[in-house]
C-alpha cells in the first residue's frame, strides 16, 4: 500500500452525532481535503444512505466504524450495579426538563456485523475503525473488497497490535483530541486526564516502531501544527475541533457558540455523557458527574434524552460539548476558509 493513500495533508475527522454530514464531507473535498463519514450511532440503512449521498456529490471520502467492546456486551455485574447507581443520580437532571431516564440498555453493538457486511457488499475507498481493532479477518476481507483499512490508536503498543492485524495505515490520536478517546488497551495507573507529551512526540514514537503511513490527530489547529506533525513522521493530519464552527459542520449552533464563549475556560476527559472517556468543555454536567462508570455505550443511552432536552432548551451546561485542547483557536467561516488557513 502506497504511503500516499490519502492524497492530501488534511483529513476531516469523522465526528459522530450529526457533525460529519455528506455536505460537510463534500465541502472538505472541494477545498482539497479528505472527509470521513461517521457510522457511529446510525443503523445500517442510515450509513448506506450517507454513502450514496456522498458518492452522488462526487466527493472522495472514507467511512469510520466503531468497534464494539466485547467486555461491555453485556457489562459485568459490578459495572451493571454502577450503572443502576448512575441511573438514579441522573433522575435529578431529568427533572430539570421533565424527561425520564430510560431503562438500562446493555446489548448495543452499534450494528457491527451489519455495517461490516454492508461495507463488504458495497465497498468504499477507505474504512477506519475506532474504539478497538476489527480483527484480521475483517481487515483482510475489506482489503479484498478494495478498501484501504485504517486503525485508530493512541499508544505505540496499540499501533503494534494494529500493524499485526495487517491494516494499511494508522490514525494516531493524542490525548489532546476532542471527543472520544480511541484507546482500547488499559492505561497506566495515574495517567487519568493528564495529557502526556505532545502530538508530535507521540507520532515520532509510533513512527519509530511501525512502518505504516500515519495520520496525526489531536490538538492540530493551524498550519504550524500541521507542519510539526509532518516533521514528526505523519503523512497527513486529522482535524475535528478546527472544523466544528464552520458553516458546513453539522454541529449544533449551541455547540458552536460554546466554543467561542469566554464562559468556558477548560476541557477535560469525562465519562459523564457516554461512559467512555471523551474530551469536552467543562460545564456543570461534567463537574456534577466526575465518577460516571466506564460503561460505553450503556451510559450514552442513559444520557441521550437528557442531552436532547438540554439542546432543545438551549442549555449548554448540560450538553456534551466535545472539544480538543486547542478549541479557542477554532474559527467560524466556511470549510474552504479554514482549509486555506491551514494550508498557509
For each residue, the residues with C-beta under 8 A, 3 or more apart:
1: 5 148 168 169 213
2: 5
3: 213 235
4: 7 213 235
5: 1 2 126 148 168 169 213
6: 9 11 34 169 213 215 235 236
7: 4 34 60
8: 11 32 33 34 236
9: 6 226 230 235 236 237 343
10: 28 32 33 34 226 236 237 239 339 342 343
11: 6 8 33 34 35 36 215 236 237 238 239
12: 20 24 25 28 33 34 35 36 238 239 240 243 335
13: 20 36 179 217 238 239 240 243
14: 20 36 37 38 40 62 63 64 128 130
15: 19 20 38 179 240 244 251 322
16: 19 20 38 39 40 41 64 66
17: 38 40 41
18: 21 250 251 252
19: 15 16 24 38 244 249 250 251
20: 12 13 14 15 16 24 25 35 36 37 38 250
21: 18 24 25 50 248 250
22: 25 26 37 50 53 54 57 59
23: 26 27 57 248 250
24: 12 19 20 21 27 28 35 243 246 248 249 250 335
25: 12 20 21 22 28 29 35 36 37 54 57 59 61
26: 22 23 29 30 35 54 57 58 59
27: 23 24 30 31 35 246 248 334 335 336
28: 10 12 24 25 31 33 34 35 59 243 335 339
29: 25 26 32 33 34 35 57 58 59 60 61
30: 26 27 59 335 336
31: 27 28 335 336 338 339 340
32: 8 10 29 339 343
33: 8 10 11 12 28 29 335 339
34: 6 7 8 10 11 12 28 29 60 61 62 126 236
35: 11 12 20 24 25 26 27 28 29 59 61 62
36: 11 12 13 14 20 25 61 62 63 64 126 128
37: 14 20 22 25 47 50 51 54 61 62 63 64
38: 14 15 16 17 19 20 41 42 64
39: 16 42 47 63 64 65 66 110 115
40: 14 16 17 64 65 66 110 130
41: 16 17 38 110
42: 38 39 46 47 50 111
43: 46 47 111 114
44: 47 48 111 114 115 118
45: 48 49
46: 42 43 49 50
47: 37 39 42 43 44 50 51 63 115 118
48: 44 45 51 52 118 122
49: 45 46 52 53
50: 21 22 37 42 46 47 53 54
51: 37 47 48 54 55 63 122 124
52: 48 49 55 56
53: 22 49 50 56 57
54: 22 25 26 37 50 51 57 59 61
55: 51 52 58 59
56: 52 53
57: 22 23 25 26 29 53 54
58: 26 29 55
59: 22 25 26 28 29 30 35 54 55
60: 7 29 34 125
61: 25 29 34 35 36 37 54 124 125 126
62: 14 34 35 36 37 124 125 126 127 128 150
63: 14 36 37 39 47 51 119 124 126 127 128
64: 14 16 36 37 38 39 40 127 128 129 130
65: 39 40 110 112 115 116 119 127 128 129 130 134
66: 16 39 40 110 112 129 130 131
67: 112 129 130 131 132 133 134 184
68: 72 73 109 110 112 131 132
69: 72 73 131 132 184 296
70: 73
71: 75 76
72: 68 69 75 79 106 295 296 297 298
73: 68 69 70 106 107 108 109
74: 80 106 107
75: 71 72 79 80 83 106 295 298
76: 71 79 80
77: 80 81
78: 81 82
79: 72 75 76 82 83 293 294 295
80: 74 75 76 77 83 84 104 106
81: 77 78 84 85
82: 78 79 85 86 293 295
83: 75 79 80 86 87 104 293 295 298 299 302
84: 80 81 87 88 104
85: 81 82 88 89 293
86: 82 83 89 90 289 292 293 299 302
87: 83 84 90 91 101 104 302
88: 84 85 91
89: 85 86 92 93 289
90: 86 87 93 94 101 302 303 306
91: 87 88 94 95 101
92: 89 95 96
93: 89 90 96 97 285 288 306 318
94: 90 91 97 98 99 100 101 305 306
95: 91 92 98
96: 92 93 309 318
97: 93 94 306 309 310 312 313
98: 94 95 309
99: 94 305 306 308 309
100: 94 305
101: 87 90 91 94 302 305 306
102: 105 301 302 304 305
103:
104: 80 83 84 87 298 301 302
105: 102 108 297 298 301
106: 72 73 74 75 80 298
107: 73 74
108: 73 105 297 298 301
109: 68 73 112 113
110: 39 40 41 65 66 68 115 297
111: 42 43 44 114 115
112: 65 66 67 68 109 115 116
113: 109 116 117
114: 43 44 111 117 118
115: 39 44 47 65 110 111 112 118 119
116: 65 112 113 119 120 134 138 141 142
117: 113 114 120 121
118: 44 47 48 114 115 121 122
119: 63 65 115 116 122 123 124 127 142 145 147
120: 116 117 123 141 142 145
121: 117 118
122: 48 51 118 119
123: 119 120 142 145 146 147
124: 51 61 62 63 119 127 147
125: 60 61 62 146 147 148
126: 5 34 36 61 62 63 147 148 150
127: 62 63 64 65 119 124 142 147 148 149 150
128: 14 36 62 63 64 65 149 150 151 152 171
129: 64 65 66 67 132 133 134 149 150 151 152
130: 14 40 64 65 66 67 152 171 180 182
131: 66 67 68 69 152 180 182 184 276 296
132: 67 68 69 129 184
133: 67 129 151 161 162 165 167 184
134: 65 67 116 129 138 139 142 149 151 165
135: 138 139 165
136: 139 140 165 166
137: 140 141
138: 116 134 135 141 142
139: 134 135 136 142 143 149 165 166 167
140: 136 137 143 144 166
141: 116 120 137 138 144 145
142: 116 119 120 123 127 134 138 139 145 147 149
143: 139 140 146 147 148 149 166 168
144: 140 141
145: 119 120 123 141 142
146: 123 125 143
147: 119 123 124 125 126 127 142 143
148: 1 5 125 126 127 143 168 169
149: 127 128 129 134 139 142 143 166 167 168 169
150: 62 126 127 128 129 167 168 169 170 171 215
151: 128 129 133 134 162 165 167 169 170 171
152: 128 129 130 131 170 171 173 182 217
153: 158 159 161 162 170 171 172 173 182 206
154: 158 172 173 174 175 181 182 183 202
155: 158 159 183 185
156: 159 160 205 206 209 210
157: 160 161 185
158: 153 154 155 161 162 183 184 185
159: 153 155 156 162 163 170 172 206 209 210 212
160: 156 157 163 164 209 210
161: 133 153 157 158 164 165 185
162: 133 151 153 158 159 165 167 170
163: 159 160 166 167 170 210 212
164: 160 161
165: 133 134 135 136 139 151 161 162
166: 136 139 140 143 149 163
167: 133 139 149 150 151 162 163 170 212
168: 1 5 143 148 149 150 212 213
169: 1 5 6 148 149 150 151 212 213 214 215 235
170: 150 151 152 153 159 162 163 167 206 210 212 213 214 215
171: 128 130 150 151 152 153 182 214 215 217 238
172: 153 154 159 202 203 206 214 215 216 217 234
173: 152 153 154 177 181 182 217 218
174: 154 177 195 197 198 199 202 216 217 218 219
175: 154 181 194 195 196 218 269 279
176: 195 199 218 219 279 324 325 326
177: 173 174 181 217 218 219 240 241 279 324
178: 240 241 244 267 279 280 322 323 324 325 327
179: 13 15 240 278 279 280 322 324
180: 130 131 274 276 277 278 322
181: 154 173 175 177 269 276 277 278 279
182: 130 131 152 153 154 171 173
183: 154 155 158 187 277
184: 67 69 131 132 133 158
185: 155 157 158 161
186:
187: 183 191
188: 191
189:
190:
191: 187 188 194 196
192: 269
193: 268 269 277
194: 175 191
195: 174 175 176 325
196: 175 191
197: 174 201 202
198: 174 201 202 219
199: 174 176 202 203 216 217 218 219 220 225 228 229 232
200: 203 204 216 228 229 231 232
201: 197 198 204 205 232
202: 154 172 174 197 198 199 205 206 218
203: 172 199 200 206 207 214 216 229 232 233 234
204: 200 201 207 208 232 233
205: 156 201 202 208 209
206: 153 156 159 170 172 202 203 209 210 214 233
207: 203 204 210 214 232 233 234
208: 204 205
209: 156 159 160 205 206
210: 156 159 160 163 170 206 207 214
211:
212: 159 163 167 168 169 170
213: 1 3 4 5 6 168 169 170 235
214: 169 170 171 172 203 206 207 210 233 234 235
215: 6 11 150 169 170 171 172 234 235 236 237 238
216: 172 174 199 200 203 220 229 230 232 234 236 237 238
217: 13 152 171 172 173 174 177 199 220 237 238 239 240
218: 173 174 175 176 177 199 202 324
219: 174 176 177 198 199 225 324 325 326
220: 199 216 217 225 226 229 237 238 239 242 326
221: 225 239 241 242 324 326 329 330
222: 225 226 242 329 341 342
223: 226 227 341 342 343 344
224: 227 228
225: 199 219 220 221 222 228 229 237 326
226: 9 10 220 222 223 229 230 237 342 343
227: 223 224 230 231
228: 199 200 224 225 231 232
229: 199 200 203 216 220 225 226 232 234 237
230: 9 216 226 227 233 234 235 237
231: 200 227 228
232: 199 200 201 203 204 207 216 228 229
233: 203 204 206 207 214 230
234: 172 203 207 214 215 216 229 230 237
235: 3 4 6 9 169 213 214 215 230
236: 6 8 9 10 11 34 215 216
237: 9 10 11 215 216 217 220 225 226 229 230 234
238: 11 12 13 171 215 216 217 220
239: 10 11 12 13 217 220 221 242 243 342
240: 12 13 15 177 178 179 217 243 244 322 324
241: 177 178 221 244 259 322 323 324 326 327 330
242: 220 221 222 239 326 329 330 331 338 342
243: 12 13 24 28 239 240 246 249 330 335 338
244: 15 19 178 240 241 249 251 255 256 259 322 323 330
245: 249 251 256 259 260 330 331 332 333
246: 24 27 243 249 332 333 334 335 337 338
247: 332 333 334 335
248: 21 23 24 27 334 335
249: 19 24 243 244 245 246 256 335
250: 18 19 20 21 23 24
251: 15 18 19 244 245 255 256
252: 18 255 256 311 319
253: 256 257
254: 257 258 311 314 316 319
255: 244 251 252 258 259 316 319 321 322
256: 244 245 249 251 252 253 259 260 332
257: 253 254 260 261 316
258: 254 255 261 263 264 281 283 316 319 321
259: 241 244 245 255 256 264 281 321 323 327 328 330
260: 245 256 257 330 332
261: 257 258 264 316
262: 265
263: 258
264: 258 259 261 281 282 283 321
265: 262 282
266: 281 282
267: 178 279 280 281 282 323 324 325 327
268: 193 279 280 282 286
269: 175 181 192 193 277 278 279
270: 273 277 278 279 280 286 289 290 292
271: 274 275 276 277 278 292 293 294 296 299
272: 285 286 288 289 290 292 299 303
273: 270 278 280 285 292 299 300 303 307 320
274: 180 271 278 296 297 299 300 303 320
275: 271 292 293 294 295 296 297 298 299 300
276: 131 180 181 271 294 296 297 299 300
277: 180 181 183 193 269 270 271 294
278: 179 180 181 269 270 271 273 274 320 322
279: 175 176 177 178 179 181 267 268 269 270 322 323 324 325
280: 178 179 267 268 270 273 283 286 320 321 322 323
281: 258 259 264 266 267 286 321 323 327
282: 264 265 266 267 268 286 287
283: 258 264 280 286 287 316 317 318 319 321
284: 287 288 317 318
285: 93 272 273 288 289 310 317 318 319 320
286: 268 270 272 280 281 282 283 289 290
287: 282 283 284 290
288: 93 272 284 285
289: 86 89 270 272 285 286 292
290: 270 272 286 287
291:
292: 86 270 271 272 273 275 289 299
293: 79 82 83 85 86 271 275 299
294: 79 271 275 276 277
295: 72 75 79 82 83 275 298 299
296: 69 72 131 271 274 275 276 299 300
297: 72 105 108 110 274 275 276 300 301
298: 72 75 83 104 105 106 108 275 295 301 302
299: 83 86 271 272 273 274 275 276 292 293 295 296 302 303
300: 273 274 275 276 296 297 303 304
301: 102 104 105 108 297 298 304
302: 83 86 87 90 101 102 104 298 299
303: 90 272 273 274 299 300 306 307 320
304: 102 300 301 307 308
305: 94 99 100 101 102 308 309
306: 90 93 94 97 99 101 303 309 310 318
307: 273 303 304 310 311 318 319 320
308: 99 304 305 311 312
309: 96 97 98 99 305 306 312 313 318
310: 97 285 306 307 313 315 316 317 318 319
311: 252 254 307 308 314 315 319
312: 97 308 309
313: 97 309 310
314: 254 311
315: 310 311 318 319
316: 254 255 257 258 261 283 310 319 321
317: 283 284 285 310
318: 93 96 283 284 285 306 307 309 310 315
319: 252 254 255 258 283 285 307 310 311 315 316
320: 273 274 278 280 285 303 307
321: 255 258 259 264 280 281 283 316
322: 15 178 179 180 240 241 244 255 278 279 280
323: 178 241 244 259 267 279 280 281 327 330
324: 176 177 178 179 218 219 221 240 241 267 279 327
325: 176 178 195 219 267 279
326: 176 219 220 221 225 241 242 329 330
327: 178 241 259 267 281 323 324 330
328: 259
329: 221 222 242 326
330: 221 241 242 243 244 245 259 260 323 326 327
331: 242 245 337 338 341
332: 245 246 247 256 260
333: 245 246 247 337 338
334: 27 246 247 248 337 338
335: 12 24 27 28 30 31 33 243 246 247 248 249 338 339
336: 27 30 31 339 340
337: 246 331 333 334 340 341
338: 31 242 243 246 331 333 334 335 341 342
339: 10 28 31 32 33 335 336 342 343
340: 31 336 337 343
341: 222 223 331 337 338 344
342: 10 222 223 226 239 242 338 339
343: 9 10 32 223 226 339 340
344: 223 341
